[in-house]
Amino acid sequence: MCGIVGVTGSDPALPFLLDGLSRLEYRGYDSSGVALVDGDSVWVRRRAGKLAELTGAIGDAPSAVVGIGHTRWATHGGPTENNAHPHTDCTGALALVHNGIIENHVELGDELVSAGHDLRSETDTEVLAHLIEAGMADGAGLADAVRAALGRLEGSFAVAVVHAGDPELIVAGRRSSPLVAGRTDGAGLVASDIPALLAATREVYVIDDDQIVEVRPGSLRVSTMAGEEIEPVRRKVEGDIETVEKGGYPDFMLKEIHEQPRAVRETLRGRTKGDRLTLGELELSDEDLRAVDKVFVVGCGTSYHAGMVARYAIEHWARLPTEIDVASEFRYRDPVLDAQSLVVGVSQSGESLDTMEACRYARSATNKAKVLVVSNVVDSSMAREADAVLYTRAGPERGVAATKTHVAQIVAMELLALKLAQARGVLYPEEVARQIEALHAVPALIDGVLARADEVEDVAARYVETRDFFFLGRGVGYPVALEGALKLKEISYARAEAYPAGEMKHGPIALIEPGTVVVAVATRGRLHAKIMSNIDEVRARGATVVVVANEGDEAAAAHADGVLWVPAVPKGGELFSPLVDVISLQLFAYFVAKARGCDVDQPRNLAKTVTVE
């Protein structure tokens, strides 16, 4: 999730580019750069770190009127100056910026190197610059060369390209990643998101998948990949900058809840091919994975709950004994580790000190365990120290309470579980294929939950004044219950506790009285009948019950005072149900908190990244 901005006109480009990048820094904050068309070459400045690092390094820039800029959220290659965008071709006359993932960059890169091109970065993006260069060397103009190069890509992209040979032109295109364009009387504009253009215009043109836009001063032309000119969708932008950054949502948390289908798709992108898993960055061979005889998963808070789901998946599919630990406790209980142990450290930021220290302890000379890190931030401290890393691709998360990063963590670790099963030969290829197919169905199911958000709000409105909540679940529903209770505590400050449903009668049921609200994860699965019995136990003692139930399950609804309806996962995909069920509880917590007047983006006493023990 990177930020792109470009301008061509009569005024100096650099001030507009820097202003646009400042409005897009929420989309990427690992590195940034600009390219200006200067005579027969492009002038480029790039820096790792925040945008301020680039601004301080600009120096004596040319007074160019055409340029592109980029703020990066790293996916391929660490957040270094060499990997920062824009990237150039061998001639130095072409520069481009890119948001997305080029899945077949390795094959394309090998082809380009064999043809004599010099690839200088670790990114997937750079191959595109050289593909366009090759097309222009064969006589194509910039737009046609871009069109041909994009036609060879597998994956997602939004790109903007400039070339000194056509100094007024910016060519941009997209597939899956967002792109907008604009024009004024004297300028042509492109960006990955609307806020970057608001200093110049409130009228933007939405570029759709597999479309190319050519902008020149005062004009733009949109065409298909086949070159057929089309009329783009025009949109008038209302509201202030902050409102626009939130995509029209009232706050970042709700925006990020609605971004979860995309987070799942991006985390899956390029990692499954038919009945095979291709976790290219994993850096553990099948031989390494076959040598594992025990798995430990460590994390804190929401990451710990994602790890609990992973434990079910690893044990069920890979048939490996798996333990789950709160990271802050792991190294103090003297766990039994050796060279055949795999420790999976789960952290959105990759900087959580408790989890980092647990991973360091596991890798120590005494324990010698292999460490795999699941992180949303490329080249984080934990990722650099680990034996292997599996990145989620949720994009930057502004809300303190994790939502989209949580589901992306579950997806990544369920892919890991299937990869372990595949490497160990304990699942037939057709069984892996069925699970992959079910996993790819999840984004549409999440869309189904989000479509019923108004119904969740109606249910939540009944319990705004409730003091005590209990959340219940069984099997993979238990970590969903834990996460639902945590979200409610974090953002609404209600008292909320979660239990395995069967444990209620072993003590906590003493707290049930009229007015107590019990939220039960009761979607269909092999323990459905048991959770329904547990619901009857608390109802008999006066509890008000809200159930998370699959659409059409009227029997579950008959046992409840309120229902949060969710679609059912495909048959045999019960281990993916947390990815769907948890969305309803995120929304429930959100609407309770909003009705209480709480700041959902920055809850009291909480920080996004915890770097103290």
N, C-alpha and C positions, 0 to 999 in steps of 0.2 A: 504494500500500500504506500506508494510514493507520490510525491507532488510534482506536477509538470506545469510549466507556464512558458508561453512564447509570444513574442510581439514583433510585428513588422510595420514600419510607418515612417514618419518624417522626424519624429522626436527621438532623442537618445534612448536606447532600449534599456540600458542597465538599471536606471531608477525604477522603471515599471517591473522589471524582472525581480529585483530584490524585494519590492513591496509585495508582489504576488507570492514569492516564496515565504515571506513572513506570515502571510495568511494561510499558507499550506503546510507550515511546519508541523502541525498536529498530525499530518499524514506520514511524516518521516523525519527523523531527527538524528540519524546516524552520520550523515554527511550531506554535503550540498555542493552545487557547482553551477556555473553559467558558461555559455559559449556565445560569442559575438562574431558576426560575419565582418571580417576586416580585410578588404582588398581581395587578394586571391587565396586567402586562408581563413581559418577560424581561430579566434583568440579564446583560450579556455583557462578558467581558474576553478580549482576544486579543492575542497578541504574536508577532512574528517571532523566529526563533532557537530555541534549546533551551528545554526546559520550565522551566528556572530563570528565564528571562526572564518567563514568565507568573507563576510563583510570586511573584516579586519585585514584580509589578504588581497583585496581587490587592487589596491595601488593605482597606477596610472593606466586606466583602461581606455581603449579606443572609444571614440565618440560614435559608435555604430548605431544604426537604426533598426537592425534586425538581430534577434537573439533568442535563445532558449535557456531555461533554467530548470533545476531539479533539486528536490530535497528527498533524500533516500531513506527508506526503511529496508535494511539489508535482507536479502533472501539467499543469493548465491555469492559467496565471497564475503569476507569480513568487512566491517565499516571503516575502510582505510581510504586514504586519498587516491590510491591507484584504482580502487574499485568504484570510487564516486563517479557520478555522471556529471556532465556529458562525456560520451565516448566518441572517439574519432576513428577515421579509417586510416589506411596506410599513407594516403596522399596529404592528409592534414587539411583537406578542403571540405570535408563532411563532418558533421557532428550530430549526435542524436541523444535523446533522453527517452527513458522507457519505464513504465509501470506494469508489473505483471511477472509472469514466469514462462520462459521459453523451455518447454519440456525436452525438446530434441536438440538442445544447444551443443551437447557433446558430439553427436554425429555431424552436425553442421560445422562445428569447430574443427574437427578432424579433416573434413573435406577442405576447408579454407586453408588450414596449415599446409596440407599437401599441395595446394595451388600456389603457395608462396606467401600467404598473408601472415602478418606478425600480430598475434593476439597477446596483449600486454596485461590483461587483468584476469581475475578469477570469476568474473561475472558471466551470466548467461546472455546479458544484453549485448556485449561487444560483438558477438558474431553477426548481429543484424547490421551494424555499421559496415562490415566487410562484405556482407551479401549485397548490400545496396551499391557499394563501391564496384563490385564485380559486374553488376547489372549496368551501371553507367559506363564502365570500361567497354562493354559490348555495344554501346551506342544509345542506350535508353536515356530518356530525360529523367529528372529526379522523381517526379510523381509515378511514372511507370516503373522505375527501378524499385521504389518503395512498395508499390502494389505487388510486384513479382516476388520480392523478398518476403513480405508478410504472408503471401500465399504458401510459402514453404514452412511457416512456423506451426508448431504444435504447442498449444497452451493458451495463455491469456496475455494481452498486451494493450497498452495505449502508448503510442510513440509520437514524438515530434522530431522532425529532421530539417536541418538547414544545410545548404551547400554554397560555397563561394562562387560557383559557376552560374547561379541564379539568385543573386543577392537579395531580391525582394520577397522571395518565396519561402514559406514554411509549409511542409507537407506533414500531415498527421493522420493517424488511423487507429482503429481500436477493434478489439474482440474481448468481451467479458469485462475488461477494465474500463472505468468511466472516462469520458472525454467530452468536452464542450468547446465551442468556438464562438467568436464574436467579431463584430466589426464596428468601426466608427467611420466618420467621413475620411479620416486620414490614417487609419490603422486596421490591421488584421490581427486577431487574437486567438490563441488556443490555451487550454488548461485542462488539468485532470479534474478540477472541481470549481464550482461557480465562484467562491470567494476570491479567487485570484484575479478575476476579471472585473470585480465591482468598482474598482477605482476608475475604470474607463467606461463601463456600460452596464445597464441593467437589463439589456436584451441579449439573450444568449441563444445559441443553436445547439440542440442536443444531437450528438453524433451517435448513431446506433452501431451495433455489431457489424463487422465486415464492411465498414464504410471508410472512405478516404476523404479528407478535407484539405483543400489547398487554399491558404490564406495569403493575400497580398494587401498592401495598403488600401483600405476602404472596400475590400471585396473578399468574398469567399465562394468556393465551389465545392460541392459535395458530390461524390460519385460512389458507385459500388466497386467491389474488387475487380469486376469485369470492365470497369471504366464507364458505365452508364450513369449519366448525370441524374441526380434526384434532388427533390426539394426537401431540405432538412426541417425538423420540428423546431419552431421558434417558441421561446418561453420568456415571459416577463417576470423578473425577479422582484419580489416584495420582501420587506423586512430589513433589519440591520445585519451587520456582518456576523455577529454571534449566532443569530437565528439561522442564517444561511449555513454557517459551519455545522450546525446541528442538523442540517438537512430538513428543516421544518419541524423537527421534533422539539419538545419543550426542554429537553436536557439530553446529555450524552448517554446516560444509562439506557433510556428508552431507544435511542438511536442504535446503540450497540446490541441491545436485545434483538432488534429487527435486522441487524447485520449477521445474525448467526447462520442462516442458510448459506450465505456467501462464505463465512469462515469455515464451514464444513467442506464446501466445495473446493476452496483453495487448499485446505489441508490434505484433501484427497488427490488434488490435481497432479498428474504425472507419476503417481505412486502405485497405480494399479493398471495392469494390462492383462485383460482376460482373466485367467485363473492364477496369475502370478503377481507378486508384490515386488516393486522395484524401489526400495528405500535407499536411493543412491548415496545420500549423505551419511548413512548409518555408520559406516567405517568399521563394522564388525562383520566378518565373513560368516558364511553358513557353518564353516568348521568351528568358528568361535561360538556361535549360537548353539551348536550341537554339544559343545563341551559344558554348557551351563547345567548345573544340577539343582540350583535353587535361585529364586528371584526375591529381592527385597525392594519394595517401593516406598520411597520416603517423600514427604511433602508437608506443607502447612496449609491450614484453612481450606479454601476451595480446591487447591491443588491436591491436598490429602484426600478429599472426597472423590476427585477424578481418579486418583490412584486406587481407591477402593473398588471402583468399577473395573479398573485394569486387573486387579487381583482375580476377580471372577473370570475375566476373559482369558488370562494367562493360564489359570488352572484348568479351565474347561477345554480350551482349544489346544494348548501346548502340553498339557498334563505335567506341568512343573509346579512343585510346591512353592507357594508365594506368600510372603509376609508383607503386611502394610504397617508402617510406623509413622507416627508424628515425628517430623524431622528433629525437633528440639529434644526428643527423648532417645533417639536411636542410638547414639554413641555412648550413652550413659548406662544402657542396659547390658552392655557387653555381648552383642550379638555374635553368633558363631559364623564367621566369614572365612572364605579361602579363595584360591584362584579360580575355582569353578562357580563362584557366586557372581550374580549380576545384580548390581544395585542401580535402580532407576530413580534418579532425582528429578522431581517435578517442580518447576518454578516458572511462572509467567515471565518474570523479568530476568531470570537466570542470575539474580543478585541476592536472593533471600539468604541471609547469613546462616540461619539454622540449617537450611537444606544444603548450603554449600559446605558447611563444616561436617555434616553427615557424610557427604560424598568424599571429602578429603580423608575422613576417618576410614571409609571403606577402601580407598585406594592406597592407604599407607603401606609401608614396607611390612608391617606386621600382618595386615589382613589380605592384601594383594587381590582384592576383588576388582572385577571389571565394573566401570561406572558408565552408565548411559544417561544423558541429560535430556529431558523434554522441556523446551523453552520456546517462548514466543519472540525472543530477541537474539538475532544472529550475533555471534562472537561475544556473548555475555561472559562474565567471569566463570560461571559454572561450565559453559560450553567449552571454553578454552582449556579448562583443566581436565575435562572428561576424556574417556577413551573413545566415546562415540556420542553423537548428538542427533536428536530427531526434532526438527523445528516445526512448531505449529505456525500457521499462516493466517492468524486472525486479524492481523493489522494492529496498529496502535490502539490501545484501549484507554480512554480518558477517564471513564468512571472508576472510582476507587473500588467499588464492589464488582468483582469479576463476573462477567456473563459470557461473552463470546469466547474469551480465552479458556473458560472452563470446558465448553463443549469441544473446542479444538483440541484440548489436552486429551479428552476421552477418545476422540477419533484417532489421534496419533498413537495412543497406547493400545487401542484395539488393533490398529495396523501392526504394531509391534507384536502383539499376541499372535496374530495370524502369521506374521513372518517367522516367529519362533516355531509355530506348528508346522509351517511349510518346510523350514530348514531341518526340523527333527523328523519329518515324515510321518507325523501322527494324524494328519488330515489328508484325505485324498484330494487331488487337484480340483475335482468337481465340488467338493465340500468347501474349499477355499473360495472357489468361484461364486458359490451361492451366497456366502457371507459378504463377499465384495459387492455383489449385486444388491443385497439388502442394505448395505452401508451407503451405497450411492442413492438409495431411495430416501434417505433421511432428510436431506434439505427440503424436499417437497413436503414431507410430514411436518417439519418445523414451520413451514409456511402455513400449514393447516392450523397449527396452534395459534400463530400470530393473527390469523384471520378472525379468531374468536376472542381477541383481546378485550373487546367491549363487554363480552359476557363475563370474563374474569373480573373486570372492573366492577361489574354489578355485584358479583359475589363478595369481592373484597370490601365493598362499601358497607356491608352488614357488620363487619368486624373491626371497624376503625377504632372503637373504644375498648376492644377486648384487651385484657391485661395478660392473660396466660394462654399460650398455644402449646400443644404437643403435636409433633410430627411423627408419623409411623410409617414403616415400610418393611418389606421382607425381601430377602434375596437382593437383586440389584436395585430394588426399590428402597432399600435402607440408605445407601449413600445419597440417593435422590432426596429422601426425607432429611438427612443431615444438611444437605446443601440448601434445601428450602428453609429450614429453621435458621441457618446461618444468614441467609439473605435477609430474612425478616428482622433478625436481631441487628444486623449491620446498618440497615437503612431506615427502619421504623422505630428502633429501640424498644420493641416489644420483647417480652420474655418468651422465648421459644426454645423448646428442648426436643431433641429427636431420639427415638429409641427403635431398636428392632421390635416389631409389633408384638412378638411373642414374649418379650421381656416386661411388658406393661404389668402383667399380673404378678410379676415377681418383685413388686414394690411400688413403682411409680403410679399404679392405678389408685393408690391411696389419695393422690392429689386430684383425682377426677371428681368434679362436683358440677352442679348446674351453673352454666356460664363459661365453663372451660371449653375451649375450641380445640378439637382434634382434627388435624389434616392428615389424611391417609392416602398413600400412593397405592392405588388399588387397580392398576391396569392389569390386563389379562396376562397370565403367565402360569408357571407350574405351581405357584404358591397362592393363586388367586383365592381359592376357597378358604385357605387359612387366614389371609388378611381380612376376609369378610367376617370370619368368626371373631377375630380380634376387634373389629369395628362394633360388632354386636355387644361385646363385653363392655366397651366404654359407653355405648349408647344406653345400656341398661343402668348405668350409674349417673346418668344425667348429662353426659357430654353432648355438645353440638358438634356435628361431624361434617367436614368438607372432604370430598373424595376427588382424587385425580383418577378419572375413569376413561376407558376407551369409548369412542363414539358408538352409540347403540347399545351399550351395556346398561339396560334399564334395571336389571337386578341390583347392580351396584348403586344406581341412583336412588332406588327405593330404600336403601339403608342410610341415606345421607340427607342433610339439610341444605347442602349446596354442592354443586358439581363443577369441576374444572375439566371440560371435555378435551380429549386429545385423540388424534388418529392412532390406530394400531400399527405397530411395526409389522413387516412381512412375516409370515409363518417361519419359525426357526430363527428369527432375529431378535429374540428376547434380550440378548445382551446389548442391543442397540437402543432399547426402550428408554434408558436414562437420558439419552440425547434429546428425546422428544418430551418426556414427562417433566424434566426439570424446567423447561421453558414456561410451563403454566405456573410453576411456583415462583420463578423470577418475576413474572407479571403480577402475581398475587402480592408478593412483597412490595413491588414497586407501587401498586395502586394503594395499598394500605399506607405506605410511607408518604405518598403524595397527599393523601387525604388528611394525614396528620400534620402536614406542613413541613415535612423534613427535607433537608437538602440531600437528594439521592446521589448526586455526583460526588459530593465531598462530605460523607458522614463524619460526625464528631469522633475525635480520638483516633481516627484510622489514617493509615498511609498506604499508598499504592505498593511501595516496595519496602519491606522491613529489613533493615541492614544492621540491626542490633540483636544480641541474644537476650 
